[in-house]
């Protein structure tokens, strides 16, 4: 078997809707905006006495900059560390220890600055955070910091946020960070709505970033496991960095190692104040509840959070027009794979609706690519992967396929390009087009059956544009 990962990057490239599917798709959401700017979206479903609740902060890796990449994902971890009343047996004692940790980290950063200068001059080799590059002063400071970690733990009530929810019958407490947003969500019994409002408002009003530096190390380890220890992780990162020339999607959501190692608590607090202000957040409730009562609770709990002093800066850097083809080739310990990726418009752009049909015509065992490359020509193993990824400020269309042993990657590349060219010149037949539309509409309806997945969709659409996209996308 040949080692290899061949990646090709190329720049740039009548509706008959079944009425019953479109009608089934419609989602009615009551929208309210609190005086502090926080938006509340409410969707009633009284089939069973449960609710799913969540909120989204319009912040992701796209809002970061070199030096603090990965901070949005780090926040996802920090938001589970509790508040002044949750997660601690003595807030004041814990705060005193955290202040001492910050002082030591400031001293450590002075040592790291010296090491960075030495690294630039070639006086040290490898990452400055490697143990072998640690100076005696750094080692002394790190030992003192470790002692403070242990001292801080004496006043931490581990996972109390999750325990409180679980003891009250809730489940599925979770969160996620992407390029464009950070989401938090949970399932609860219907009679625990006030608990959710109190818990989540306390998280936003009185967050305490406990175990900050030790948790930063947890994120660093997560990066090692997910990226650096996987066969294609580093190659995928390098490809991503090459693909995006100007739009701030070129760094990974989990961040660059050197940044994750150096983010301090003060930077985190400033980032929180900017992007976790209520006017940059939308909350959603789906299930068995009274919306008037929910609005009263929202005003009582979420309404006490002050509006941010500084609005999040507008994202003004879009991807530039591509001037040529880019190619990336890396040898990795896996079967050879060919990837072709093209720049596409941002989320909800008018061109993305035909592009979605275009994408669906190619994917799966009934799609054109599998028939041509696997069944007819025998060039690939398994199904090719085809996707349209719509991000807030850009997007891409991607085709990838695993090369069959003994086949040259260049042959797979040529075959994929041939099929793409056909779709540029040969229109889809009426039956094929209608089948693709019907499948898309049926899937969009299916995804609304669960309160949990409806909440995720509302949060996703709301953070990128508007929750009305759920209703507007199928007709488009």
N, C-alpha and C positions, 0 to 999 in steps of 0.2 A: 504494500500500500504506500502510495506517495504521501509525504507530508505536504500540507499546503493550505493556504487560504488566499484565493485570488479574488480581489474585490475590484469591481469596475464602477466608477462614478461618472455619470454623464449629467450635464447641467440642463436644467429647464425642460418642460413640455406643456321629442314628442311623447309625451307621458300618458299612460293609460292606467291610472290607479284604481284598484278595486275599492269601491266605496265603503264596503263593510270593514275593511282593514283600516282605512283612514279614520272612520268613526270610532273604532275600537281604540285607536291610538291616542285620541284626545285626552289630555290630562288637565284637570281644572285645579289650579293652585291659587289660593288667596295670598296676596302679597301685601305686606305691611312694612313700613320703614320707621324705625324708632328715631327719636330726636337726635341721638348720637350718630345716626347714619347707618346703623346696623340693619340689615334686611332680614325679614322673617317670611318664609314661604311655608304654607300649610296646605296639606292635601289630605282630605278626610277619606278614610276607608274603615267601615264599621263591621267588617266580616268577623273579626275576632278581637278580643280585648288586649291588643298589643300595639305598640308604636315603635317606629324606628326613627331615631333623631340623629342629626349630624350638623356640622358646620364646616365651612371652608374659608381659609384665608387665601387671598389672591396673591400668593407668593410661592415661588419655587426657585429652582437653580437659575432660571433666566434672570432673576432679580439680583443675583450675586455679582461679584466682581473678583478679579484676581486678588488673592490674599485671604478671602473668606469663602472660597468655593466649598460647598458642602454644609454651610451653616443652616440652610433651610431644612435639610434632612436631620441635622443635629437637633434642631428645634423640635422636630417630631418626637425625638427621644426625651427632650427636656420637659415637654408638656405633660409627661406622665410622672414627673418627679414630685408633684404635689403643690401645695400652696402654704400660706402661713398657718393654716389650721389642719390641712390634710397632709399626711406623710411625715409628721414630726411629733416627737414627744415634748420638745422644747424648742420653739422657733428661735428665740433669742440666742440660746447657746449655739444652735446650728449656724445662725447668721454670723456670730463672732468667729467661728471656725472657718467659715467660707471666706470672710474678709482676710484672715491670716493666710489662707490658701492663695488668694489673689496676690497678696504681697510677695509671697515666695515665687509665684509664677512670673511676676514682673522681674524679679531678680534673675530667674532662669532665662527669661527672654533676652536679657542683656548678654548672657553667655552665648545664647544661640545666635545673636547678631554677630558676635565675634567669629563664631564658627562659619556663618554664611560668608563673611568676608574671606576667611581662610579657604572656603570651598571655591569661591570665585578665583582665587589665586592658585588653586591646585595644591594647597598646603595640607588639606585633608581629602580623603577619598570616600565616596559613597555618601548616602544621606546623613545629614548632621545629627539626626535623631537615633542613629544606630548606637548601641551600647559602646562599641569600640572607639567611637569619636567623643565620648563623654569626658569632659574635663573633670579634674578633682572637685572644683567648685560646683559644677553641675551635679555631680554624684552626691555631694553633700546636700544640696538643695532638694534633689529628688527624694532622698531618704527622708528629709523633714516633711516633704509633701505627702509621702506615703504614710507617715505617722499621723498626719492630719486627716487623711482619708479614713483611717481606722477610727480616729476620734469622732469624726463626723457621723460614722455609722451608728454610734451609740445613741444618737438622737433621731435616727431615721426609722420610721415605721414603713417597712418595705412593702411596696405595691398596695398601699392603703386605698388609693383611688379605685383600683380594680376590685379590691375586697369589698368596699362599700357597695359598689354597683352589684357585684355578684351576690352578696348577702340579701339584696333587695330584689333578686330575681332577674336581673339584667344579664345579657350575654353579648358576646361578639364585640367587646370594646376593642377598637383598633384605630389605626390611622395610616396615612400614606402620603408620601411626598413625590411629586413629579417635577418635570421641567417648569410647569406653569402654576401649580397649586399645591396646597397642603390640606388634606381632608381628615376629619375626626368624626367617628360615627359609632352607634351602639343600638342594640335592641333592648326594649324595656317593657314590663307590664304597663298597661294603659294608666293605672293609678299611680305610677311613679314619674309622671311628667314634671311635677314640681322639683323632684329630686334632681332630674337632669338639668333643669334651668339653674338650680343653685350650684351644682357641681361644676358645670361648664362655665358659668359666669365667674365663679371663684377662680377657676383656672386662668381666665383671661384678666381678671382684676388683680389677683394676688399671686402671680406665679413665683415660684422659688426654684431656681436652677440648682438643685442639690446634686451632689456627686458630679459636678460639671466636668472637671478634668479627668476623672476616672471614666465617666461615660464617653468622653471624647476618645479615650483609648478603646472603648467598646466599639465605637463607630470605625475607628482605624482598623480594628480586628475584623469587623464586618466587611470592610473594603478588601482586606487580605483574602478572606474566604470567598467572596462573591466575584472578585475581579482578578486579583493577582494569582490566585491558586487554581483558577479554571483554565482550560486549554486555550480558549479564545478571548478571555477577558481583556487583556492588555491590547490585543490586536483590535478588538471592537472599539475600545476607547480611542486608539490612535486613528482609526477610520473615521470616527465621529468628529474628532478634532480637525481632520483634514476636510471633511464634508462642509462644515459650517465655516465660512470665511469671515463674516462680520457679525451675524446674529449671535447673541450670547447663549447658544445651545452647544457650544463646542466642548465645554467641560462636563464631566459626569455629575449626575445628581448627588452621588455620594461624596463628591469633591476630590480634589487632588491631595495626595498624601501630605505634602508639605504644608498645605493650608489647614487641613484637619488637625494636624499636630500643633498648630500655633494659634488657633482661635481662642480668644480669652473671654471671660465672663462679661466684661464691659462691652465688648463688641456685640455679644449676644443680646445684652439688654437694649442697646441702641437699635439693633435690628428688630427686636420685638416691638419696641415703641413705635417704629415706623410702619411695619407691615402687619402687626397684629392689633391694630386699632380697630374699633368696631365699624368704622366707615369703610374698612377694607375686608369685611367679613359678611357672609350670608349664612343663615341657619335655616334648616328645613326639618319639618315634622311630617311624617306620613303614618296614618293609622287611625285608631279609635280614640278620638279626643274631640273636645269642644273648642273650636277656633277662637271664640270670644274669651274663654277662660285662658287659653294659651297666650293670647295677646296680653292679657292682664299680667300673667306671669313673666312674659318677656319684658314688659315695661318695668316690673318690679326688680327683676334680677339683671337681665342684660342692659336695661336702661341705666343702671348705676355705673356702668363702665364709661369713663370720659372719652370723648372723641380725641383722636390723635392730634398732637400739636403740629406735626409736620406731615402733610399728605405724602404717600408713596410717590417717588419720582416716576414720571411717565417714561415708558419704554420707547425710545426714539430710534434705536439702531436696528434696522431691518437688514435682511440678507441682501448683499449686492448682486447685480446680474453677473452670471458666470461667464468667463471669457474663454474657457476651454475645458476639455475633459481632464479629469484627474484619475490616476490609477494608484492602487495600493495593493501590495503583495507581501504576505507574511507567511513564514513557515511555522506551523503549530502542530501539536500532537493530537490531530483529529483527522477525520476524512476531509478530503478537499471539498471546498464549497465556493461557488461563484455567487457574488452579490452585485446586483446592479441597482443603483439608487439615483433618482432624479429629484430635483427641487420642485416643490409644488406650492400653491398659495396657502395662506394661513387659514385657521378654522373658520367655517361658515362662509368662505368665499364662494361666489356663484359657480366657479369652475370646479369645485370639489364634488358637486353632486353628480355630474357625468363621469368624473374621475372615479367615484365610488363604484358606479356600474362597470366601468372599464376594469377596475381591480377585481370585482367579483366574477367577471367573465373569465378570468385567468386562474383563479385559485380552486383548490380542491380536486378530487379525482374526476369530477365532471367538467372541470375547467379546461381551457384550451392548452395550457402549458403542460399539464400532466399527460393529456392525450398525445401531444406532439413529442415531448421530450422523453417520456417514460414508455408509453405504449407503442408508439410508432418508431422512434429512433433508438430507444434503449440507452439513453445517455445519462440518466439520473437515477438515484436511489430514493424511493419514497416520494412523497408529495412535495412540490415546490412551495415555498412560502411567499405569499404575495400580500402586501399591506399598503394602505394609505394612512399615513400618520399625520393628522391635522393638529399642529401646535398653534399656540395663540399668535405667534409672530412669524410663523413660517410653516413648512411642512415638507414631507417627502413621500414619494412612491417608491416602493422597493420590491424587487424580486430576488429571491435567493434559492439555490438548489444544491443539493449534495451530489457531487460528481461520482458516477459509478466507477468502480475500480477498473483501471485500464483505459479509461477515457480521458482525453486531454481537457482541462478546464476551458481552454479556448474554444473547443467544439461546443461546449454547453453555452458559453457566452454567445457564440454566433447563432445558435438555435433559438435562444431567448430573444435576441434582437430581431430575428426573422419573424417570430410570432408577434412581437410588438409592432413591427412594421405592417403586418397584415391588418391589425386593428386600426392602424392609421389610414389605411387605404380601402379596406373592405368593411362596410357597415355591418353591424350585428343584424341577424335576421329577426323578423318581428316576433317569432315564437321564443327565441333565445332572449331577446330583450325583455319581453313580458315575464318570462320565467325569473330572470334576475331581479326585476322590480318586485315581483310577488314574494320572492324569498327574502329580500331586504325588508319589505313591509311586515311580513309574518314574524321575522326575527325581532323587529322593533316592538311589535305588540307583545311577544313572548317575554321580552326583557322587562315589561312593566308589571308582570304578574306578582312579583315579590316586592314587598315594601322595602326590603334591604337594597335590592338592586335599583329600585326607583329612586331612593335617596341618593345613592351613588351617582346616578345619571343626572339628577337635578343639581347636585353639588358640582359635578363636572361641567355641565353646560353653563351654570350660573357663573362659575369662575372664569370661563373663557369668553362668554358673551351674555346669554340670558337663558333662563330655564325654559323660555318659550320655544327654544330650539327643538325640544322634544315634540312639540306639535307642528312646528314649521318645516322640519327637515323632510318628513315623508312626502308631502305634496311637492316640495322642491325637487 
